[in-house]
Amino acid sequence: MDPTLRKQIQECNLQIVNVTTLANFFHVLRRQTHREFHKPLIVMSPKNLLRSNACRSNLSEFDDVQGHPGFDKQGTRFKLLIKDHNDHSNVKEGIRRLVLCSGKVYYELDEHRSKVDASDVAICRVEQLCPFPYDLVQQEVKRYPNAEVVWCQEEPMNMGGYTYILPRLVSSMKAVGRGGFDDVKYVGRAPSAATATGFLKVHQKEQAEIAENALQCEPVNFPL
């Protein structure tokens, strides 16, 4: 690891992750045990992913045995960011929208993308929120030079990761010459005093609108 990145991690007070695969959950716990330094680890992953078949991992993702199905050429380790599962090249000019998200909302976005056949949309998962993976985000922003950048979350705008992610995402974009605050679109719920509506049908309707807005429609920018 680059000394600058190592220093950034060591000087951070804590680690916050929102993992979406079983293998990544295993590796973040393993990393916490084997590191030469120790910082508090906060895992934000919801327990309902335990019942989801979508987040399962192959056995080969837990070890370093090459040749097994699902073997990662980068090695079996904790992934701070999981890039789009489609086999995109280092530069993909045909992608019109890059959606960055964290947590279980990814699976709803990916399912909706398959339904509407939005092959010109890339979805990346930020698995580690703190310390923020600046280098990996910059890599994905450069991969899609013509794509507008969207942050999507299912929480209200004044909750979730948006207010923490926004300045760091903007710093990453500025580092590669991709603009500033006005160039990051927000898709999610409007600011609210409550974490959820309390009504299942309303919640499901809002979830469907979030998926639709993230992939197809123009995002709505709510005032803070």
URQUIUR-V867830 format. One record per residue. N is the residue number from 0. RES is the residue in one letter. PHI is phi in degrees with one decimal (* if undefined). PSI is psi in radians with two decimals (* if undefined). Layout:
# URQUIUR-V867830
((N:RES:PHI:PSI) (N:RES:PHI:PSI))
This chain:
# URQUIUR-V867830
((0:M:*:2.50) (1:D:-59.1:2.37) (2:P:-55.7:-0.61) (3:T:-64.3:-0.75) (4:L:-67.9:-0.68) (5:R:-62.7:-0.72) (6:K:-64.5:-0.68) (7:Q:-60.8:-0.74) (8:I:-67.8:-0.75) (9:Q:-68.5:-0.51) (10:E:-87.3:-0.11) (11:C:-77.6:2.51) (12:N:-76.2:-0.51) (13:L:-154.7:3.03) (14:Q:-125.5:2.32) (15:I:-124.7:2.15) (16:V:-127.6:2.72) (17:N:-138.0:1.37) (18:V:-78.0:2.65) (19:T:-125.0:0.03) (20:T:-132.1:2.71) (21:L:-64.9:-0.71) (22:A:-64.0:-0.71) (23:N:-67.3:-0.60) (24:F:-63.6:-0.77) (25:F:-61.0:-0.79) (26:H:-73.2:-0.53) (27:V:-71.0:-0.58) (28:L:-71.5:-0.68) (29:R:-65.2:-0.73) (30:R:-61.8:-0.70) (31:Q:-62.0:-0.57) (32:T:-78.4:-0.68) (33:H:-95.3:-0.13) (34:R:-65.7:2.63) (35:E:-77.3:-0.22) (36:F:-128.5:2.79) (37:H:-129.0:2.24) (38:K:-127.7:2.62) (39:P:-57.5:2.37) (40:L:-112.1:2.14) (41:I:-113.0:2.10) (42:V:-104.5:2.06) (43:M:-96.0:0.08) (44:S:-64.5:2.33) (45:P:-74.5:2.61) (46:K:-73.5:-0.26) (47:N:-70.0:-0.28) (48:L:-69.2:-0.29) (49:L:-63.9:-0.43) (50:R:-98.8:0.07) (51:S:-97.2:2.28) (52:N:-76.8:-0.32) (53:A:-68.1:-0.49) (54:C:-96.8:0.24) (55:R:-69.4:2.75) (56:S:-127.3:2.59) (57:N:-71.5:2.67) (58:L:-60.2:-0.54) (59:S:-66.5:-0.30) (60:E:-79.7:-0.08) (61:F:-100.3:-0.16) (62:D:-135.9:-3.06) (63:D:-109.8:0.47) (64:V:-83.3:1.94) (65:Q:-73.4:2.68) (66:G:94.2:-0.28) (67:H:-78.3:2.64) (68:P:-59.2:2.36) (69:G:85.1:0.10) (70:F:-63.8:2.31) (71:D:-93.1:2.15) (72:K:-61.5:-0.45) (73:Q:-78.9:-0.06) (74:G:99.4:2.76) (75:T:-87.9:1.87) (76:R:-155.9:3.01) (77:F:-68.4:2.27) (78:K:-99.7:1.99) (79:L:-66.7:-0.55) (80:L:-141.0:2.35) (81:I:-108.0:2.01) (82:K:-73.4:3.02) (83:D:-56.1:2.41) (84:H:-72.4:-0.25) (85:N:-71.5:2.63) (86:D:-80.8:1.34) (87:H:-87.8:2.57) (88:S:-77.3:3.10) (89:N:-63.6:-0.50) (90:V:-130.4:2.09) (91:K:-123.8:1.64) (92:E:-77.7:-0.30) (93:G:-83.1:-0.03) (94:I:-84.8:2.17) (95:R:-91.6:-0.33) (96:R:-146.6:2.27) (97:L:-108.2:1.98) (98:V:-101.1:2.07) (99:L:-102.3:2.35) (100:C:-149.8:3.09) (101:S:-146.8:2.34) (102:G:92.3:-2.82) (103:K:-69.6:-0.28) (104:V:-61.4:-0.39) (105:Y:-56.8:-0.75) (106:Y:-67.3:-0.58) (107:E:-70.3:-0.68) (108:L:-65.8:-0.75) (109:D:-65.8:-0.67) (110:E:-64.9:-0.74) (111:H:-68.9:-0.61) (112:R:-61.0:-0.69) (113:S:-67.4:-0.65) (114:K:-66.2:-0.73) (115:V:-95.4:0.01) (116:D:56.5:0.85) (117:A:-88.7:1.25) (118:S:-72.3:-0.18) (119:D:-95.2:0.30) (120:V:-119.7:2.28) (121:A:-106.9:2.43) (122:I:-123.3:2.13) (123:C:-119.5:2.50) (124:R:-104.3:2.17) (125:V:-88.8:1.80) (126:E:-82.5:-0.54) (127:Q:-114.0:2.05) (128:L:-85.7:-0.67) (129:C:-138.7:2.20) (130:P:-65.2:2.51) (131:F:-69.5:2.29) (132:P:-79.8:1.31) (133:Y:-55.5:-0.82) (134:D:-64.2:-0.69) (135:L:-73.1:-0.64) (136:V:-65.2:-0.74) (137:Q:-60.1:-0.68) (138:Q:-61.8:-0.72) (139:E:-73.3:-0.63) (140:V:-63.8:-0.70) (141:K:-70.3:-0.50) (142:R:-63.8:-0.56) (143:Y:-119.7:1.37) (144:P:-67.2:-0.41) (145:N:-104.5:0.15) (146:A:-94.5:2.42) (147:E:-77.5:2.52) (148:V:-96.7:2.25) (149:V:-125.9:2.34) (150:W:-102.9:2.16) (151:C:-119.0:2.35) (152:Q:-148.6:2.75) (153:E:-93.4:-0.21) (154:E:-78.4:2.84) (155:P:-60.3:2.81) (156:M:-62.5:-0.56) (157:N:-87.6:0.15) (158:M:-129.7:-2.99) (159:G:67.2:-2.74) (160:G:-96.3:-0.03) (161:Y:-58.0:-0.93) (162:T:-66.6:-0.45) (163:Y:-80.3:-0.71) (164:I:-72.4:-0.68) (165:L:-52.1:-0.98) (166:P:-63.9:-0.55) (167:R:-74.5:-0.64) (168:L:-66.8:-0.70) (169:V:-64.0:-0.71) (170:S:-61.3:-0.69) (171:S:-65.3:-0.71) (172:M:-68.9:-0.71) (173:K:-63.0:-0.57) (174:A:-65.6:-0.42) (175:V:-112.7:0.26) (176:G:70.4:0.68) (177:R:-112.7:0.36) (178:G:100.3:-2.86) (179:G:-130.4:-2.54) (180:F:-60.5:-0.66) (181:D:-68.5:-0.22) (182:D:-97.2:0.06) (183:V:-107.0:2.07) (184:K:-91.9:2.50) (185:Y:-108.8:2.32) (186:V:-129.2:2.14) (187:G:170.1:-2.90) (188:R:-78.4:2.73) (189:A:-69.7:2.80) (190:P:-54.4:2.46) (191:S:-152.0:2.67) (192:A:-83.1:-0.32) (193:A:-108.4:2.62) (194:T:-75.6:-0.42) (195:A:-153.1:2.91) (196:T:-73.3:-0.56) (197:G:91.1:-0.08) (198:F:-119.7:2.16) (199:L:-60.5:-0.81) (200:K:-64.7:-0.68) (201:V:-67.0:-0.72) (202:H:-60.5:-0.80) (203:Q:-64.4:-0.66) (204:K:-64.6:-0.75) (205:E:-65.2:-0.68) (206:Q:-62.7:-0.73) (207:A:-64.3:-0.67) (208:E:-67.5:-0.64) (209:I:-63.1:-0.81) (210:A:-62.5:-0.72) (211:E:-66.5:-0.78) (212:N:-66.1:-0.62) (213:A:-67.0:-0.58) (214:L:-104.0:-0.53) (215:Q:-120.0:-0.92) (216:C:-88.6:2.99) (217:E:-74.1:2.27) (218:P:-62.4:2.61) (219:V:-98.6:2.18) (220:N:-96.6:1.92) (221:F:-88.4:2.53) (222:P:-73.0:2.43) (223:L:-73.3:*))
